[in-house]
């Protein structure tokens, strides 16, 4: 027997085969492994695909932080507005702003065009007559 | 396909994994004798292949390149674990049709064979299993292990010699 003699040895092969019990993966295990490999490779592939990730990848990355923060802020704002609307003091503070300083407020209070013009111009004139900090 | 993978094409990479996954996993199991470790090795090898894909010569087939990554890493892992794998006795080690004396002798021979198999150095054992069980040619094994054909032949010869000695009585040609 020499190293060049590689003729098949059936006995040896048979017995080796009997000792060989390859731990084969089931189709589900194979699928999971493939998914795992692809998931692990995704950032490397994204890097190759174009350097900077797309905007939705940033959004997806921050979604878990920003969505709860946004919802909490919206709820707090809604609660504050409800509280303000029900409080008398808040209503008295808010009313002059709504009625006097807004054009929409003036129209809704049925002012004529001349009165509306006077109404809009007068505060400006009275303000310029006595500029702040001059007296 | 490799060109598309280089450009970061996920589908192309998925197709590459799909094409070579079975062989890669089988080779990893062959090296580590443990399916979960083999899965980790397979994943690691596919990622390493992606990281070093620029070094791959795409005029050549992909599998020999990937299999070399698996073998290099697998042999390192096996050496780091430094565990001699002992295969269990086959299910048919005890044949109910045999006389108790024959069965005992047969079990002893199989046990001796298993012992010799466990004593083989990992590289030599791998060469023999690839050749005898997985149908690799000497040239393929040489390429896989980045070794010469003569070296592979020599390892095969030595492994066969060692195992045949254990089988001598079983085959009736012993002392």
Interface residues (C-beta under 8 A of the other chain):
Chain A: X1 X2 X3 X4 X5 X6 X9 X11 X12 X13 X15 X16 X17 X18 X19 X20 X21 X22 X23 X24 X25 X29 X30 X33 X34 X36 X37 X38 X40 X41 X42 X44 X45 X46 X47 X48 X49 X50
Chain B: X5 X6 X7 X8 X9 X10 X13 X14 X17 X18 X21 X22 X25 X26 X29 X30 X33 X34 X35 X38 X39 X42 X43 X46 X47 X50 X51 X87 X88 X90 X92 X110 X113 X114 X117 X128 X129 X131 X132 X133 X138 X150 X153 X154 X156 X157 X160 X161 X163 X164 X167 X170 X171
